[in-house]
Amino acid sequence: MEDSDFLFKVMLFSMLGLGAVMTVVIILALRAQQKQEALNDASPVVTLSAQLIKKRYHTNRKSVSAPVHYYLTFQTLDGDVSELRVSAQAYHACNEGESGELTVQGTRFHGFVPQGSAGQGMP
């Protein structure tokens, strides 16, 4: 009887410990996201000449209903490279190799207008 009590207590404390660790990880991730949002909000909106050098998307392959996240990687004239999360509409409207005007606020994508398509930017 004592062995089963001990095993129960070990399992209980293990589950509680795992739950506590998961809670801390979630809280830290949320704080990091809030900090990045605050930095973006405090940043000026800037427009830069840039070239789209890479497109990629990511989804959780284990779930059919998982959302798809779209990313565009740009290189500015001064050589800086930035990967930005974008909407599906912006992702599908842009082509690798295009150059144009990139508008960002911190790490927040506001739009990209390829050369030769003035006023046709992607939100």
Summary of the structure (lengths in Angstrom):
residues: 123
radius of gyration: 22.2
end to end distance: 65.7
largest distance: 79.9
contacts: 296
relative contact order: 0.16
helix: 38%
strand: 35%
